[in-house]
Amino acid sequence: MSDKTWKVLELLNTTAAYFKDKQIENPRLNAEQLLCKVLDMQRVDLYVAFDRPVTPSELSVYRQLVKRRAAREPLQYILEETEFYGLPFTVTPQVLIPRPETELLVEQVLALHNEFKENRTVIADIGTGSGCIAVSLAKNWPQSRIIATDISGRALDIAAANGTRNNMDTIYVEEGQSVVWEAGSAPPITLVKQDIFNDWPQWLAGRVDILVSNPPYIAKAEMAALQPEVKDYEPSDALTDHNDGLSFFRRLFQLAVSENGPGCRYMLLEMSGSQPQAIIEECKQFPFQSVKTHNDLNDIPRILKIKVK
């Protein structure tokens, strides 16, 4: 990009071609969304501004964003936001970028609504990250109360911000803190700093109706083959257990049958697309009432639905 005066359409065409050469997926969409951020426009407004000159200061900012994307930094981190289940979410490198597959997980939880007549169904979201599952469930199941846990305090800060962004009140509970918590008087989302491999919080023992999680399920051996956007930028602890990819599933299965665990009636988990059968085999080692799977759009078993009791 020279120092000449650029107009929007010419700049988009040039950037899209550059991104294509760099093997960036959806090059035109990336070019448009980055320019929308710089110009503070919606994409629909961009289409009627093709002849608009781009000022030198705008061009300078745009160049920096283009450079970051060409280095394979995820578009969502550059934009600092994404959409999930029709809602806006702030995302930073402290949290995993929400995936479309996880929307299927939310759908399957919401499908249980009619089975629960309680005014305050308690749903635990283990490893909440950005809070995309917790907030989406709270928005679409107003009678529920969400317990959103994560080992990362920085992730919980983002989840709290996303609750506020979507008009959902939250409270925060430190790991090991004992609280008096009643679903009937609690805000929609309770954020809990918790290592899932430690003891389940006593104040929540037997209090959960549905446990949901998109756990770190990528095996350590699979990490090197991931796209640069994922392996070089997203938090590794949210992607992998640094082992065989099954550690979190084993732990969640153990918790579900533990006397001092959450006491859930249902458990719904997002599974790895590369080894769903291994996860299902682990599940079969436990005395659950029923186990079903739901396929994603690629016809891969993606959601594990367990009736615990």
Rosetta silent file (secondary structure, phi, psi, omega in degrees, C-alpha in Angstrom):
SEQUENCE: MSDKTWKVLELLNTTAAYFKDKQIENPRLNAEQLLCKVLDMQRVDLYVAFDRPVTPSELSVYRQLVKRRAAREPLQYILEETEFYGLPFTVTPQVLIPRPETELLVEQVLALHNEFKENRTVIADIGTGSGCIAVSLAKNWPQSRIIATDISGRALDIAAANGTRNNMDTIYVEEGQSVVWEAGSAPPITLVKQDIFNDWPQWLAGRVDILVSNPPYIAKAEMAALQPEVKDYEPSDALTDHNDGLSFFRRLFQLAVSENGPGCRYMLLEMSGSQPQAIIEECKQFPFQSVKTHNDLNDIPRILKIKVK
SCORE:     score description
SCORE:     0.000 S_00000001
   1 L     0.000  115.056 -179.559    0.000    0.000    0.000 S_00000001
   2 L   -82.063 -176.947 -179.056    1.635    3.214   -1.152 S_00000001
   3 L   -87.240   12.406  177.347    1.031    6.698    0.215 S_00000001
   4 L   -68.966  168.307  176.211   -1.477    7.512   -2.508 S_00000001
   5 L   -79.940  119.212 -179.253   -5.070    8.305   -1.631 S_00000001
   6 E   -98.534  143.865  169.823   -6.989    5.058   -1.416 S_00000001
   7 E  -103.330  159.553 -171.115  -10.706    4.624   -1.809 S_00000001
   8 H   -54.408  -50.580 -175.358  -12.612    1.952    0.089 S_00000001
   9 H   -62.716  -44.574 -179.325  -13.279   -0.429   -2.821 S_00000001
  10 H   -63.995  -39.582 -179.851   -9.722   -0.337   -4.140 S_00000001
  11 H   -66.173  -40.643  178.601   -8.324   -0.869   -0.654 S_00000001
  12 H   -64.540  -44.492 -179.926  -10.617   -3.844   -0.063 S_00000001
  13 H   -61.695  -43.037 -179.416   -9.714   -5.445   -3.390 S_00000001
  14 H   -66.401  -42.741 -178.887   -6.003   -5.042   -2.753 S_00000001
  15 H   -68.223  -40.922  179.333   -6.221   -6.371    0.804 S_00000001
  16 H   -61.571  -41.038  178.053   -8.370   -9.332   -0.189 S_00000001
  17 H   -64.844  -39.150  178.650   -5.833  -10.306   -2.851 S_00000001
  18 H   -64.473  -44.582  178.986   -3.026   -9.972   -0.300 S_00000001
  19 H   -64.820  -38.264  178.542   -4.867  -12.162    2.203 S_00000001
  20 H   -62.050  -40.768  178.353   -5.584  -14.752   -0.478 S_00000001
  21 H   -64.803  -30.439  179.426   -1.880  -14.892   -1.274 S_00000001
  22 L   -86.955    3.943  178.577   -1.211  -15.404    2.442 S_00000001
  23 L    63.323   36.834  174.075   -3.744  -18.272    2.467 S_00000001
  24 L   -82.710  128.212  179.697   -6.101  -16.504    4.834 S_00000001
  25 L   -66.934  141.529 -178.332   -9.513  -18.159    4.814 S_00000001
  26 L    52.132   60.901 -173.110  -12.341  -15.886    3.580 S_00000001
  27 H   -60.946  -41.230 -178.347   -9.942  -13.121    2.477 S_00000001
  28 H   -66.699  -43.050  179.125  -12.586  -10.631    1.348 S_00000001
  29 H   -60.664  -42.595  178.039  -14.625  -10.993    4.539 S_00000001
  30 H   -61.494  -44.882  179.654  -11.493  -10.433    6.621 S_00000001
  31 H   -60.745  -42.018 -178.500  -10.570   -7.324    4.643 S_00000001
  32 H   -67.866  -45.437 -176.261  -14.070   -5.911    5.059 S_00000001
  33 H   -67.430  -34.653  176.834  -14.384   -6.594    8.765 S_00000001
  34 H   -67.498  -39.859  179.162  -11.013   -5.045    9.551 S_00000001
  35 H   -70.092  -34.793  175.659  -11.887   -1.931    7.591 S_00000001
  36 H   -59.852  -38.956  178.799  -15.263   -1.749    9.315 S_00000001
  37 H   -63.897  -43.066 -178.810  -13.427   -1.672   12.645 S_00000001
  38 H   -66.859  -42.882 -175.819  -11.186    1.176   11.480 S_00000001
  39 H   -89.076   -3.111 -178.713  -14.006    3.207    9.946 S_00000001
  40 L    56.283   53.193 -178.691  -16.504    2.329   12.713 S_00000001
  41 L  -126.623  158.926  165.632  -19.023    1.062   10.172 S_00000001
  42 L   -85.399  157.265 -178.564  -21.299   -1.916    9.706 S_00000001
  43 H   -60.000  -37.309 -179.462  -20.594   -4.055    6.644 S_00000001
  44 H   -62.844  -32.585  178.290  -23.850   -2.967    5.019 S_00000001
  45 H   -73.362  -30.095 -179.803  -22.693    0.678    5.323 S_00000001
  46 H   -62.357  -35.340 -175.786  -19.364   -0.202    3.762 S_00000001
  47 L   -68.092  -21.416  177.729  -21.069   -1.253    0.531 S_00000001
  48 L  -101.893   11.090 -179.108  -22.448    2.231   -0.071 S_00000001
  49 L  -122.889   25.116 -175.890  -19.123    3.881    0.756 S_00000001
  50 L   -60.441  -29.741 -178.882  -16.941    2.270   -1.926 S_00000001
  51 L   -91.425    3.994 -177.667  -15.915    5.676   -3.311 S_00000001
  52 L   -73.315  128.563  175.489  -15.099    7.105    0.100 S_00000001
  53 E   -68.485  144.298  176.212  -11.434    8.185    0.439 S_00000001
  54 E   -98.881  124.385 -175.960   -9.513    6.604    3.329 S_00000001
  55 L   -70.125  159.252  178.539   -7.590    9.185    5.330 S_00000001
  56 H   -56.961  -39.189 -179.785   -3.866    8.708    6.044 S_00000001
  57 H   -68.369  -39.483  176.990   -4.540    8.092    9.754 S_00000001
  58 H   -65.100  -40.156  179.951   -7.224    5.494    8.941 S_00000001
  59 H   -64.177  -38.892  179.858   -4.895    3.840    6.449 S_00000001
  60 H   -62.650  -45.168  179.021   -2.130    3.652    9.052 S_00000001
  61 H   -64.751  -43.505 -178.899   -4.389    1.885   11.558 S_00000001
  62 H   -60.952  -42.052  179.101   -5.732   -0.439    8.867 S_00000001
  63 H   -57.807  -41.068 -179.930   -2.226   -1.430    7.807 S_00000001
  64 H   -64.675  -40.567  178.988   -1.421   -2.490   11.350 S_00000001
  65 H   -67.361  -40.869  178.876   -4.545   -4.652   11.548 S_00000001
  66 H   -63.088  -40.293  178.510   -3.826   -6.211    8.164 S_00000001
  67 H   -61.626  -42.386  179.350   -0.279   -6.993    9.288 S_00000001
  68 H   -64.337  -42.704 -179.101   -1.591   -8.757   12.394 S_00000001
  69 H   -68.886  -37.298  178.537   -4.075  -10.824   10.409 S_00000001
  70 H   -64.239  -26.413  175.599   -1.449  -11.752    7.818 S_00000001
  71 L   -81.341    6.354  175.209    0.630  -13.101   10.717 S_00000001
  72 L    77.423   17.602  170.208   -2.350  -15.420   11.359 S_00000001
  73 L   -65.487  134.337 -176.591   -3.598  -13.698   14.492 S_00000001
  74 L   -58.814  139.434  179.512   -7.294  -14.649   14.703 S_00000001
  75 H   -56.046  -40.102 -176.417   -9.690  -12.098   13.291 S_00000001
  76 H   -63.706  -36.079  177.988  -11.845  -12.293   16.432 S_00000001
  77 H   -70.503  -34.901  178.209   -8.933  -11.255   18.667 S_00000001
  78 H   -68.370  -43.105  178.797   -8.133   -8.325   16.395 S_00000001
  79 H   -74.716  -20.569 -177.893  -11.772   -7.220   16.362 S_00000001
  80 L    65.890   23.569  177.262  -11.974   -8.047   20.096 S_00000001
  81 E  -164.271  162.287  174.260  -15.413   -9.540   19.612 S_00000001
  82 E  -154.658  173.795  177.255  -17.426  -12.270   17.959 S_00000001
  83 E  -112.617  140.692  177.266  -21.010  -13.482   17.756 S_00000001
  84 E  -144.641  127.326 -179.601  -22.286  -16.651   19.373 S_00000001
  85 L    51.877   37.559  176.926  -25.859  -17.902   19.417 S_00000001
  86 L    78.276    9.742 -177.499  -26.995  -14.528   18.089 S_00000001
  87 E  -120.339  150.783  177.946  -25.327  -12.590   20.922 S_00000001
  88 E   -85.455  138.913  179.345  -22.214  -10.357   20.966 S_00000001
  89 E  -134.703  136.287  171.272  -19.195  -11.497   22.984 S_00000001
  90 E   -77.777  133.157  175.958  -15.908   -9.866   23.835 S_00000001
  91 L  -131.373  139.002  177.904  -12.968  -12.203   23.183 S_00000001
  92 L  -132.730  170.883  178.077   -9.316  -11.732   24.067 S_00000001
  93 L   -63.315   -3.633  176.348   -6.302  -14.092   23.969 S_00000001
  94 L   -81.091  -12.479 -176.500   -7.216  -15.082   27.543 S_00000001
  95 L  -133.300  154.286  176.038  -10.214  -17.080   26.295 S_00000001
  96 L   -66.967  145.332  175.208  -11.013  -19.590   23.587 S_00000001
  97 L   -77.611  124.766 -179.801  -12.832  -18.221   20.537 S_00000001
  98 L   -59.219  139.724 -179.179  -16.397  -19.633   20.507 S_00000001
  99 L  -107.804  153.368  175.928  -17.041  -22.140   17.708 S_00000001
 100 H   -58.792  -32.952 -179.895  -20.244  -22.830   15.759 S_00000001
 101 H   -59.741  -32.023 -177.600  -20.125  -26.451   16.978 S_00000001
 102 H   -71.822  -21.967  174.366  -20.626  -25.223   20.525 S_00000001
 103 H   -62.086  -32.724  176.337  -23.930  -23.629   19.528 S_00000001
 104 H   -63.479  -36.166  176.714  -25.178  -27.195   19.056 S_00000001
 105 H   -61.622  -45.758  178.020  -24.271  -27.855   22.687 S_00000001
 106 H   -61.011  -43.932  179.785  -26.393  -24.881   23.779 S_00000001
 107 H   -58.777  -42.343 -178.142  -29.290  -26.088   21.610 S_00000001
 108 H   -68.302  -33.933  175.381  -29.208  -29.536   23.190 S_00000001
 109 H   -68.069  -45.944 -179.262  -29.277  -28.076   26.705 S_00000001
 110 H   -62.829  -27.050  179.003  -32.196  -25.786   25.834 S_00000001
 111 L   -66.942  -15.400  178.623  -34.058  -28.795   24.427 S_00000001
 112 L   -84.658   -3.603 -173.144  -34.271  -30.125   28.010 S_00000001
 113 H   -50.426  -45.637 -175.082  -36.328  -27.139   29.133 S_00000001
 114 H   -70.582  -17.202  179.009  -39.652  -28.999   29.118 S_00000001
 115 H   -80.672  -13.698 -177.564  -38.268  -31.838   31.259 S_00000001
 116 L  -113.779  112.470 -178.887  -37.576  -29.454   34.134 S_00000001
 117 L   -92.091   -8.453 -179.205  -40.598  -27.986   35.854 S_00000001
 118 L   -62.809  144.268  178.198  -38.571  -26.334   38.608 S_00000001
 119 L   -66.561  -30.060 -175.837  -38.688  -22.548   38.651 S_00000001
 120 L  -129.096   76.439  175.266  -34.932  -22.380   39.109 S_00000001
 121 L   -67.730  130.264 -177.458  -33.179  -25.129   37.182 S_00000001
 122 E   -99.569  123.330 -179.403  -29.465  -25.024   38.076 S_00000001
 123 E  -118.836  126.350  177.614  -27.031  -25.495   35.190 S_00000001
 124 E  -102.003  123.672  176.619  -23.267  -25.776   35.752 S_00000001
 125 E  -105.101  106.500 -174.272  -21.014  -24.683   32.861 S_00000001
 126 E   -90.273  123.158 -176.637  -17.578  -26.169   33.527 S_00000001
 127 L    76.543   56.425 -169.405  -14.679  -24.245   31.950 S_00000001
 128 L   -67.595  -27.773  179.568  -16.798  -21.275   30.945 S_00000001
 129 L    58.731 -119.343 -179.404  -14.006  -19.255   29.265 S_00000001
 130 L   -69.430  -11.703 -176.300  -15.646  -16.279   27.553 S_00000001
 131 L    84.593   11.968 -174.157  -18.958  -17.207   29.164 S_00000001
 132 H   -62.576  -39.802  178.270  -20.557  -17.826   25.772 S_00000001
 133 H   -69.842  -49.154 -176.920  -22.397  -20.974   26.916 S_00000001
 134 H   -59.115  -47.872 -177.938  -23.407  -19.551   30.292 S_00000001
 135 H   -67.503  -41.306  179.915  -24.682  -16.248   28.920 S_00000001
 136 H   -62.982  -40.806  177.926  -26.500  -17.886   26.003 S_00000001
 137 H   -67.523  -43.357  179.798  -28.266  -20.290   28.356 S_00000001
 138 H   -61.489  -38.440 -179.793  -29.154  -17.537   30.825 S_00000001
 139 H   -69.803  -36.514 -172.731  -30.621  -15.411   28.022 S_00000001
 140 H   -99.355   -7.631  175.492  -32.638  -18.229   26.502 S_00000001
 141 L  -133.713   73.478 -171.020  -33.681  -20.031   29.711 S_00000001
 142 L   -59.922  -25.542 -179.244  -34.547  -17.127   32.024 S_00000001
 143 L   -78.388  -10.338 -178.476  -35.839  -19.403   34.800 S_00000001
 144 L   -81.960  165.350  170.654  -32.471  -21.141   35.082 S_00000001
 145 E  -128.380  128.393 -172.300  -29.535  -20.195   37.268 S_00000001
 146 E  -103.716  129.784  169.894  -26.069  -20.738   35.812 S_00000001
 147 E  -103.130  112.478 -176.570  -22.957  -21.741   37.763 S_00000001
 148 E  -111.229  113.194 -176.718  -20.016  -20.884   35.473 S_00000001
 149 E  -107.620  153.043  172.542  -16.638  -22.234   36.608 S_00000001
 150 E  -161.732  149.553  177.388  -13.125  -21.714   35.319 S_00000001
 151 L   -77.989  -20.744 -175.602   -9.608  -22.162   36.654 S_00000001
 152 L   -96.472  119.302  175.332   -8.556  -18.836   35.096 S_00000001
 153 H   -65.257  -33.485  179.248   -9.425  -15.632   36.899 S_00000001
 154 H   -67.419  -36.711  176.568   -8.701  -13.668   33.720 S_00000001
 155 H   -65.630  -40.932  179.673  -11.208  -15.776   31.817 S_00000001
 156 H   -64.794  -31.225  174.636  -13.814  -15.175   34.505 S_00000001
 157 H   -63.140  -41.788  177.929  -13.234  -11.424   34.152 S_00000001
 158 H   -66.308  -42.139  178.833  -14.076  -11.723   30.454 S_00000001
 159 H   -60.719  -40.875  177.771  -17.126  -13.866   31.264 S_00000001
 160 H   -63.090  -42.700  178.328  -18.314  -11.233   33.742 S_00000001
 161 H   -62.507  -37.005  179.183  -17.865   -8.505   31.115 S_00000001
 162 H   -73.023  -30.148  171.643  -19.870  -10.579   28.644 S_00000001
 163 H   -61.993  -48.700  178.375  -22.617  -11.033   31.196 S_00000001
 164 H   -60.417  -42.846 -178.947  -22.786   -7.254   31.604 S_00000001
 165 H   -59.474  -31.023 -178.013  -22.630   -6.758   27.832 S_00000001
 166 L  -107.738   22.829  173.722  -25.714   -8.970   27.454 S_00000001
 167 L    60.420   38.134  176.493  -27.594   -7.520   30.451 S_00000001
 168 L  -115.327  120.311  178.334  -27.023  -10.536   32.695 S_00000001
 169 L   -71.007  146.029  178.793  -26.128   -9.893   36.344 S_00000001
 170 E  -134.749  158.313  166.183  -23.270  -11.951   37.821 S_00000001
 171 E  -129.347  160.642 -174.457  -21.594  -12.602   41.165 S_00000001
 172 E  -121.953  133.570  178.981  -18.071  -13.949   41.722 S_00000001
 173 E  -125.481  125.362  178.083  -16.977  -16.684   44.119 S_00000001
 174 L   -73.452  156.136  176.844  -13.312  -17.488   44.800 S_00000001
 175 L   -63.401  134.431  179.934  -12.121  -21.111   44.940 S_00000001
 176 L    85.202  -10.276  179.816  -12.543  -22.495   48.433 S_00000001
 177 L   -74.835  131.987  177.157  -14.902  -19.704   49.452 S_00000001
 178 L   -95.877  126.360 -177.180  -17.975  -20.933   51.289 S_00000001
 179 L  -130.716  156.178  170.928  -21.127  -19.055   50.392 S_00000001
 180 L   -92.592  109.451 -173.417  -24.817  -19.244   51.127 S_00000001
 181 L  -123.227  121.635  176.821  -26.257  -19.717   47.660 S_00000001
 182 L  -123.851  127.217 -176.889  -29.930  -20.141   46.874 S_00000001
 183 L   -57.672  -35.450 -176.690  -31.099  -20.462   43.277 S_00000001
 184 L   -65.463  -25.878 -177.933  -34.282  -18.541   44.032 S_00000001
 185 L  -114.690   -2.357 -178.011  -32.396  -15.398   45.052 S_00000001
 186 L   -76.666  153.224  173.510  -29.190  -15.758   43.023 S_00000001
 187 L   -68.416  171.272 -177.022  -28.477  -13.612   39.950 S_00000001
 188 L   -55.487  -35.570 -175.376  -28.661  -15.323   36.542 S_00000001
 189 E  -131.815  127.351  172.669  -24.950  -16.237   36.536 S_00000001
 190 E  -109.837  119.231 -178.557  -22.634  -17.149   39.415 S_00000001
 191 E   -93.560  127.686 -175.314  -18.964  -17.171   38.394 S_00000001
 192 E  -126.211  121.705  174.179  -16.801  -19.579   40.383 S_00000001
 193 E   -78.002  113.821 -171.056  -12.998  -19.804   40.249 S_00000001
 194 L  -153.472  130.013  169.992  -12.526  -23.540   40.420 S_00000001
 195 L   -86.484  116.816 -174.193  -10.042  -26.199   39.350 S_00000001
 196 L   -63.694  -19.089  179.020  -12.261  -29.076   38.258 S_00000001
 197 L   -85.637   -4.470  170.978   -9.630  -31.564   39.446 S_00000001
 198 L   -89.998  178.601  179.920  -10.028  -30.290   43.011 S_00000001
 199 L   -62.053  143.103  174.200  -12.975  -31.126   45.247 S_00000001
 200 L   -64.232  138.874 -178.315  -16.371  -29.954   44.063 S_00000001
 201 L   -55.979  130.440 -177.955  -17.513  -26.921   46.140 S_00000001
 202 H   -60.146  -36.589 -177.457  -19.451  -28.104   49.202 S_00000001
 203 H   -70.837   -7.655  177.003  -22.010  -25.342   48.866 S_00000001
 204 H  -113.789    3.141 -177.826  -22.912  -26.744   45.435 S_00000001
 205 L   -61.566  126.067  179.194  -22.923  -30.445   46.309 S_00000001
 206 L    69.628   12.903 -174.230  -26.085  -32.058   44.952 S_00000001
 207 L  -100.142   -8.474 -171.259  -27.409  -28.689   43.757 S_00000001
 208 L   -97.349  136.319  176.442  -26.926  -29.022   39.981 S_00000001
 209 L   -92.900  -42.896 -178.117  -29.604  -30.277   37.578 S_00000001
 210 E  -131.512  129.785  174.547  -27.647  -30.114   34.306 S_00000001
 211 E  -109.172  128.999 -178.485  -23.885  -30.122   33.850 S_00000001
 212 E  -129.437  144.780  179.526  -22.570  -28.780   30.549 S_00000001
 213 E  -160.485  143.325  165.868  -19.001  -28.395   29.318 S_00000001
 214 L  -114.424   82.315 -170.757  -16.839  -27.798   26.287 S_00000001
 215 L   -79.392  166.142  173.463  -13.659  -29.130   27.909 S_00000001
 216 L   -64.265  109.638 -172.357  -10.078  -29.057   26.587 S_00000001
 217 L  -122.750    6.600  177.499  -10.209  -32.137   24.365 S_00000001
 218 E   -84.282  126.749  179.010   -7.337  -31.846   21.893 S_00000001
 219 L   -68.263  149.042 -179.930   -4.656  -34.449   22.557 S_00000001
 220 H   -53.975  -38.524 -177.628   -1.115  -33.151   23.046 S_00000001
 221 H   -68.494  -17.840 -178.201   -0.008  -35.103   19.954 S_00000001
 222 H   -89.595  -15.369 -171.068   -2.592  -33.266   17.822 S_00000001
 223 H   -60.567  -40.512 -175.072   -1.527  -29.734   18.723 S_00000001
 224 H   -63.501  -25.452 -176.456    1.279  -29.369   16.161 S_00000001
 225 H   -88.825   -2.066 -178.635   -1.118  -30.006   13.263 S_00000001
 226 L   -71.851  158.625  175.580   -3.563  -27.239   14.225 S_00000001
 227 L   -60.077  148.034  179.712   -3.970  -24.053   12.206 S_00000001
 228 H   -55.821  -36.335  179.263   -1.567  -21.266   13.267 S_00000001
 229 H   -56.024  -33.259 -177.153   -4.540  -19.155   14.404 S_00000001
 230 H   -87.549  -59.110 -171.912   -5.312  -21.819   16.982 S_00000001
 231 H   -69.669  -27.322 -175.835   -1.992  -23.249   18.157 S_00000001
 232 L   -94.923  -12.775 -172.139   -0.079  -19.941   18.147 S_00000001
 233 L  -129.186  -34.841 -177.331   -2.709  -17.633   19.634 S_00000001
 234 L   -80.724  151.248 -176.098   -5.473  -19.360   21.590 S_00000001
 235 L   -63.989  121.398 -173.502   -4.805  -20.326   25.236 S_00000001
 236 H   -61.842  -33.550 -178.589   -3.357  -23.836   25.200 S_00000001
 237 H   -68.263  -17.650  175.974   -4.940  -24.772   28.543 S_00000001
 238 H   -90.130  -10.816 -177.835   -8.366  -24.191   26.984 S_00000001
 239 H  -100.626  -41.773 -170.102   -7.505  -26.400   24.015 S_00000001
 240 E  -134.654  153.430  173.264   -5.665  -29.413   25.428 S_00000001
 241 L   -89.972    5.712 -178.447   -5.208  -31.396   28.610 S_00000001
 242 L    59.999   27.765 -179.346   -1.532  -31.764   27.598 S_00000001
 243 L  -144.654 -128.686 -176.425   -2.166  -35.496   27.600 S_00000001
 244 L   -92.684    3.765 -179.982   -4.422  -37.827   25.603 S_00000001
 245 L    82.886    3.054 -175.275   -7.355  -35.413   25.321 S_00000001
 246 L  -113.750   -6.222 -172.368   -9.514  -37.544   27.642 S_00000001
 247 H   -58.436  -44.182 -176.986   -8.506  -36.300   31.120 S_00000001
 248 H   -69.479  -35.389  177.838  -11.332  -33.803   31.528 S_00000001
 249 H   -64.618  -44.719  177.939  -13.956  -36.284   30.368 S_00000001
 250 H   -57.619  -43.669 -178.052  -12.785  -38.864   32.905 S_00000001
 251 H   -66.334  -41.649  179.992  -12.950  -36.236   35.640 S_00000001
 252 H   -66.442  -38.193  176.935  -16.430  -35.031   34.660 S_00000001
 253 H   -63.599  -40.849  178.353  -17.720  -38.603   34.581 S_00000001
 254 H   -62.765  -44.759 -179.933  -16.255  -39.155   38.051 S_00000001
 255 H   -60.964  -39.116 -175.767  -17.870  -35.998   39.391 S_00000001
 256 H   -62.519  -29.663 -178.283  -21.267  -36.966   37.999 S_00000001
 257 H  -103.690    0.309 -178.299  -21.376  -40.158   40.076 S_00000001
 258 L   -74.251  140.476  178.064  -19.615  -38.773   43.171 S_00000001
 259 L   -62.309  -32.182 -178.540  -21.608  -38.524   46.402 S_00000001
 260 L  -103.134   17.569 -179.042  -20.161  -35.056   46.998 S_00000001
 261 L   -87.143 -164.310 -175.698  -20.367  -33.971   43.350 S_00000001
 262 L   -68.046  -24.129  178.563  -22.826  -31.724   41.557 S_00000001
 263 L    76.001   25.979 -172.246  -25.622  -34.306   41.640 S_00000001
 264 L   -69.906  149.095  174.050  -26.701  -33.600   38.059 S_00000001
 265 L   -85.675  -35.794  178.725  -29.548  -35.389   36.321 S_00000001
 266 E  -128.596  150.765  172.685  -28.122  -34.710   32.856 S_00000001
 267 E  -134.788  127.701  178.511  -24.642  -34.057   31.519 S_00000001
 268 E  -124.551  124.926 -173.468  -24.000  -32.645   28.036 S_00000001
 269 E  -129.927  139.791  170.803  -20.451  -32.411   26.721 S_00000001
 270 E   -81.390  135.322 -176.366  -18.864  -31.260   23.491 S_00000001
 271 L  -108.482  158.536  172.512  -16.568  -33.953   22.118 S_00000001
 272 L   -63.217  139.467  175.655  -13.422  -33.971   20.034 S_00000001
 273 L   -76.060  -14.938 -175.909  -14.051  -34.484   16.341 S_00000001
 274 L   -94.190  -24.558 -179.167  -10.948  -36.678   16.102 S_00000001
 275 L  -143.482   51.304  179.229  -11.648  -39.225   18.828 S_00000001
 276 H   -61.756  -34.955 -177.928  -15.317  -39.229   19.822 S_00000001
 277 H   -65.390  -35.729  177.843  -15.373  -43.019   20.098 S_00000001
 278 H   -64.022  -37.505  178.507  -12.598  -42.989   22.686 S_00000001
 279 H   -67.128  -43.348  179.721  -14.648  -40.538   24.779 S_00000001
 280 H   -62.374  -39.750  178.176  -17.757  -42.699   24.452 S_00000001
 281 H   -63.742  -38.893  175.656  -15.785  -45.768   25.552 S_00000001
 282 H   -62.211  -41.127 -178.865  -14.608  -43.889   28.649 S_00000001
 283 H   -61.519  -36.878 -176.661  -18.222  -42.943   29.361 S_00000001
 284 L   -68.096   -9.575  177.888  -19.319  -46.587   29.201 S_00000001
 285 L   -79.226   -4.922 -175.622  -17.140  -47.336   32.228 S_00000001
 286 L  -115.799  151.330 -173.945  -19.665  -45.475   34.408 S_00000001
 287 L   -83.231   58.270  179.137  -23.194  -46.549   35.477 S_00000001
 288 L   -81.437  154.187 -178.678  -25.166  -43.903   33.619 S_00000001
 289 L   -67.573  -45.260  179.611  -28.824  -44.462   32.727 S_00000001
 290 E  -154.214  153.171  179.976  -28.439  -43.631   29.044 S_00000001
 291 E  -134.830  125.178  178.176  -25.883  -42.229   26.624 S_00000001
 292 E  -130.328  156.639  174.626  -26.717  -40.573   23.301 S_00000001
 293 E  -124.238  152.914  176.018  -24.715  -38.625   20.744 S_00000001
 294 E  -126.388  132.867 -176.882  -25.690  -35.819   18.362 S_00000001
 295 E   -84.037  152.927  174.088  -23.791  -35.164   15.152 S_00000001
 296 L   -86.771 -172.155 -176.461  -22.523  -31.801   13.951 S_00000001
 297 L   -67.082  -17.894  175.847  -23.031  -30.393   10.446 S_00000001
 298 L   -93.191   11.119  178.619  -20.157  -32.557    9.213 S_00000001
 299 L    63.545   30.156  175.770  -21.969  -35.643   10.507 S_00000001
 300 L  -101.928  133.145  175.373  -19.341  -36.180   13.219 S_00000001
 301 E   -56.434  118.119 -171.025  -20.548  -37.202   16.710 S_00000001
 302 E  -122.295  -35.170 -178.017  -20.068  -33.924   18.557 S_00000001
 303 E  -113.770  127.431  177.641  -22.403  -33.741   21.556 S_00000001
 304 E  -101.510  117.431 -179.263  -22.496  -36.407   24.246 S_00000001
 305 E  -111.121  116.584 -174.816  -25.827  -36.405   26.120 S_00000001
 306 E  -117.014  126.950  168.449  -25.821  -38.465   29.289 S_00000001
 307 E   -91.582  109.502 -173.009  -28.783  -39.159   31.554 S_00000001
 308 L   -74.562  -43.381 -176.979  -26.972  -39.612   34.836 S_00000001
 309 L  -153.942    0.000    0.000  -29.914  -40.709   36.970 S_00000001
